[in-house]
């Protein structure tokens, strides 16, 4: 029988940290034996631990590490269809397939995530407005159910279960493997235009004007500016660079860069109102004028923070929370204005705030993004006052018909969540049909009432 | 391209070694009991590194089948440039003290079966006058301790056997590397109490690979285990027997 390690673990935000019973199976039958033995109340899968809050935590109960399930199963060179185990990381996919001319169809801002996590959180990226979420490029997947049975899920086969599993934060079963389409690229580089927006309205205008010209778009927003400048930002708009525009001998390769590391948790005064203000000011003003047609490598464009190992430690021991909300088009302007105002009034500033226009919603029942605009913030935890403040933000988001992202949430309450996700009932129905005893559960699922408290 | 046969290829260190060999463009023959698992590893290695990987059923305790097994491998690869023996069975010390069957399984798997298959391989490499044998023994074989001397004694026996084999094969340009891993982060050690200075299998694999290239005789990995074991070996028996190690 598989041994467990009692460990204090946390998500990437380092808040909350909980003692869980961590297992590291390396064959599928290890998991089925574990489930059959019923040693724990319940289990949740965990990949590389890059969800921010308690999505992949299970206080006092089982956590299944997926690090040993990280194998490529098949690759169709003609169509770029990759089948792999759920523990394979985006980093590995890039490392092995970008030199052959294939890239991820959708990627979030870090490559240190797993395929299973990408599906379970239905992650999105800078191309959501044109390419949707990651799961929309998934053809099918294999899911291990609570009963120990392994089922195939796709849009045709077990479709209900498929749509419950994408974005289902690991609650329908254990995602074992998936098949998805990579996209062909000519180079490992992105051609980027940087455009400054004076304020939120200007940013909206620029997004609307440029959305159909660029596959990737995102705005870094200075959330400390007020008044007429509220929402001033830098839009980063990019497309895959054709090989002809890249000067390197092999346009599909980039040099490995040395990595920086944050060796320990910074004291909490390091990130204060002043340093954040300085950073934001500097970032906005470093671009003297708009920069057009810059060629940057994919790492710099997609994963600026990945080059600093353990950057989350910069937020200190208490950690930080990510807060991401999406608003529908009608209320985006008002919602975001209120949110940014609240943020600057509260004196809680965000080091990084990212604005993005989002496209159509995927069919995942608990999938996050829908058409409109999303804003992501990360806020250091300095005191307990932060959590009531986040509740206020929740209220505000809800009032504007918006919703928050499960991969980043660590504080919402059941009523709020239920209202934000109207298909929750359907999700629970499907879960009950495949997992009536709630063998799969997490700290977050219990906190939000997605899963009943006890088995 | 060189062909390397790995026995017990699903074990943590062996797996890491297989990937490292493949990265260095060696073709691989992976052998073990769990063909399904071996097939997964083989496909993955092939997709990642483009080398040829075949899988072969190998049961350590099926002594009568060892000669045929080796012949099949040779037929599949044409020739072999090296062999890694990486399987082992930790067993349960307490059970082994009370049930002979468990003691027997520990000794047979870790010692007797290795003798059987290495005898066959040694003859092949001796005739070929080139190649390497890399065998995973254990620091547990350096001194008998009450907590795991069943396993330790079998690994200790294996280490002595390898000394003799090295002596014999050195004339034929065949190197024999005895690897003595300390604590490595594998299935064997995950969640086990009393672990310290646990090394990552990838780092251990890289170190072993270097030792093979350098034709070393005995490799402690991570290297500092040589000194830890030096201390443990030099404690006088009259004191050692009173310790609860």
Interface residues (C-beta under 8 A of the other chain):
Chain A: X2 X3 X4 X5 X22 X23 X24 X26 X27 X71 X72 X73 X74 X75 X96
Chain B: X34 X37 X40 X41 X43 X44 X47 X48 X187 X190 X191 X192
